[in-house]
Amino acid sequence: MSRLIRFLFALIVYLISIPAGAATLSVNIQNFLFSPAILTINLGDSVKWLNKDGTTHSITQDNNLWTHDASPGSSFTRQFNTEGSYSYHCRFHPSMTGKIIVRTPEQTRINIGQNIVTVAPKVLPIKLNLTGKNANTVYLGSYIVNAQSGCANCHSCPTYAVGHNPYKKGEVKQFNARTYLAGGVSVKGVVSANLTPDTTGKPAGLTLAQFKTLLRTGHDPDAPGQFLPVMPWPFFGMMSDHDLDAIYSYLSSIPKAVTPTKACVLGQ
C-alpha cells in the first residue's frame, strides 16, 4: 500500500472526531426583535446577526461572554465551538432577547446524517427503512458512512450520479442512489462487496456479530482463514461499539441494490 493511501486512511480515522458541514445561519434584527428569537445550530456553525433597523442595537450575551454594537445595516458573526444554550439581549433595548442552542457533538452528527438523506436537494436521494429501528442511531450511521468513512467511494459503482460529480466543475454533489453501496468497484483487482441488505434485512448478509468481527479482525466469513484484502479494516475496526452499531443499523435501513455487471475501477 502506498504512503499516500496509508495517509488517507489515517486521515479518515482522524476525521471521525470532527463534525462536518459547518454553516452560517442568520438572525435578523428588525422591528426591535431578534428573528428567529431561538435558533438551534450544529457544533462549529456560525451565526450572523444583521441589523435591519434604523437604530443601533447590540448583541450582548447575558453572562457577558461577548457583546457587539451593530449600527444600522451592519452585521456581526460569531462561531460556536462549545455546546450549550446562549441567551443574549440588546443592551440598549433590554426587552429584545434571543437564544442560540448549540447541539452536542453527538446531536450534530445525527443532524448532519439525517440531512444527507432528507434535506432537499438531497446529497443521497434514497428512502430509509426505519421500521423497528432507532432513527437517531440510523442517522448517526449515515453520518459515519457518508461524511467520514467514504464508503461510497469503494462500494458504489459509480460513486456519483450522472451530472453530479463534485470533481467536475459546476456539478453539485449527489451520490448515485441506483447502485448505492451495491459494490462492483475494482481496487487493485479486488472487486468490492455489496453492502446493501439481503432478503432477511442483514447488510451484506452479515449478522451484527459477524459485521463487528469482520471489521475488528479482517476475517472474511465467506473465506475462512483469509484476511479481507484492500478493505481498511485495521482502521475502521478501531471504532467504538457504539459507532459500529450505528453503521450496521444504517446499512440495514438502506434500499437493496444489485451489483453492476460491469465493474468500476477506482481512480478512473
N, C-alpha and C positions, 0 to 999 in steps of 0.2 A: 504494500500500500504506500502511495507516495506521501511525502511530507505534507503536501497541500491538503490531501484528503484527510490525513490524520488531524491536521489543524482544524479543518472544517467540522469534523465530528466533535472535536473537543469544544469548539465554539458553540455547537448546538447544545451540548450539555451545560455550558456556562449560561446560555440564554434561557434555560429552563427557569431560572430565578428572576427573570426580568419581564415585567408586564409589557405587552406590545400595544401598538395602536394609539399612542398619545395624541390628544386632540386639544383644540382650543374652543371653549364654549363661551357664549356671550350672555351678558346681563345688561339690559338697557336701563339707563336711569332717565326716567321720563314721567312728567306729571307728579313729581315728588314721590316716586315709587321705584323700587328695585324690581325689575321684571325679567325672569321669574324671581319671586321672593325666596323660594327654596330651590336649589339646584343640586342634583346628585351627580357626581363625576367619578371617573376612574382614577386610581392612583397614578400620578405622573401627568395628568391632564392640567391644562391651564384655563383660567377664567379671565375673560376680557370684559371690563366694565366700560361702557360708552355713555358719556353724558349727553343726552339729547335735550336737556332742559336749557333754559336761558340764564341759569344762575349756577354758581359753583356749588358742588356737593363734595363730600368726602366719602371714601370707603375706609372705614375705621373698624378694625376687629375689636370686639368687645373687651378682650383682655390685652389690648394694645400690642398684639403680635405684629401688626402692620397698620399703617394709615397712609392715605394718599388723597390729596385735594385735586379734584378734576374740574377744570374750568369748562364752560360751555363748548361742546364739540370735541373735547379731548377724551382720552381713554387711559385706562390703567390695566395692566395684565400681570397676573401672578400665577406661578406654577405651584401645584400642591403635591408634595412628595411624602407627606405623612398622613396616614388615615385619621379620620375623626370628623367631628362636627364643628364648623367655624361660623359663629354668629357675628354679624357686623352691623354697623349703623352709619348714618351720616352725622358727623359731629355738629354740623350747622343746623340740621333738622332732625332731632333725635327720634321723631316718630317714624322716620324712614329706617326700616330694618330689613335684614336679609340673612340667609344662611346657606353655606356651602357644606355639603355632606360628601366626604371623600371615602369611597369604598375601600375595604381592606384588600390586601394583595390577592387573597383567595376570591373575594367577590369581584375584583377587577378581571381576573382570568375567566371566571364564569361568565361575566357580562360580555367580554370580547368573544368568547367561544360561542355564545348564543347569537351575537350579532353577525358572525360569519355566515350563519345559515338562515337567519331570519330577517335581517335588515336590508331593504332594497336600496341600491342594486346589490343583490346577494353576491358575495365572493364565492359562495358554494351553493348553487341552486338545487338542493336536494331536500326531501321531506324526511325528517327523522321519525322513527317509531319509538315513542316514549312510553308505550304501554307497559306497565309493570316496572318501570324504571324511575330512579330519582333524576328529575330533569337537571338539577344543578350538577350532579355527577356527570351526566352525559355532556353538558355544555363545557365542563372543565376538561373532559376528554377531547372535545372539539378544539379547545384552545391548545392543548398539548400537541395533538396530531397535526393541526393545520398551521398554527402560528409559531410553533417551536421546533418540532421534530422533522418537518419537511417530508412527511410520509408519502405525499402525492408525487414527490419528485422521482421516487423509485418504484412506486406501486400504482401509478395511474398512467395509462398509455392512450393519448398523450397527457401530460400534466395539465395543460390549459385548454380551455375551449377555443374553437376556431375564432380568430379575431379578438382574442382576449389574452394574448401572451404579453405580460408586462415587460419582457425583454425587447419587445418590438416597439418602436417609438409611436406614441399616440394610442396604444391599445390599453384598455382598462382591464386590470387583472380579474379573471374569473376562472376557477378550477373547472376542469372537464367533468361534468356531472354524469355523463352517459356511462363511462367506464371508471368512475372514481374508485380508487383503491382496489381495482379488479386485477392488478398485476399485469404481466406482459411486458415489463421493461427489462431489457438485456443490459447487465452490468458485468463487464469482463467475461462475457459468455454465459453468465448465470442469469436465468430469467426469474424476475420477482414473482412472488406468490400472490394469489387472490386473497385479500384480507376481508372481503365482504362476508356477511352471514351465510351459512349453509341453510338447508331446508329445516333444520332444527333451531336456527337462530344463533348458532355459535360462529363467531368470526373465524374464518379460515378453518372451520371445523374443530376448533380447539376449545376445551373447557378453560375456565379461568385458571385452574391449577396448571394445566399444560401451557397456557399462554405465559404465565409467570416463570415457569421453569425454562421455557424456551428463551426468554429474554435474560434470565439470570445466568443460565449456563451455556446457551448456544446450542443445546442438543435438540436436533430436529426430530420430533416424534415420528415423522414419516420415514426417517432414515436413521435407525438406531445405531449408536456408536459414532455418528458423524456430527461435526460441528456445522452450523449454518455458515456458508461462505458469504463474503461481501457484507451481509447484514451487520450493522454496527452494534450487535447485542452487548459487547463489553461496556459500551457507554450507556445505552438505554436501560440495561439491567441494573444500573445504579439508582434508578428512580425509586421513590418510596412505594410501598404497597398502595398507599392512598392514590398516587398518580397512576399506577398500573391498573388499579381498579377502575379509574375514570376512563382510561384509554379503552379498556375492554368493554365497558358499558357503552361508550360511544361507538366503537366498531360493531357492537351488537345492534345498534339502532339505525345504522346507515342502510340504504337500499341494496339489495342483492344485485350484482352486476356480473356480466360474463366477460371473461378474459379475451381480449382481441386475438384473433388468429395470427396476425402479423405483429411481431414484437417491435417495440420502440427501442432505440439504442440510446442509452443515457449519454448526454453531451452532444447529440446530433440533432 
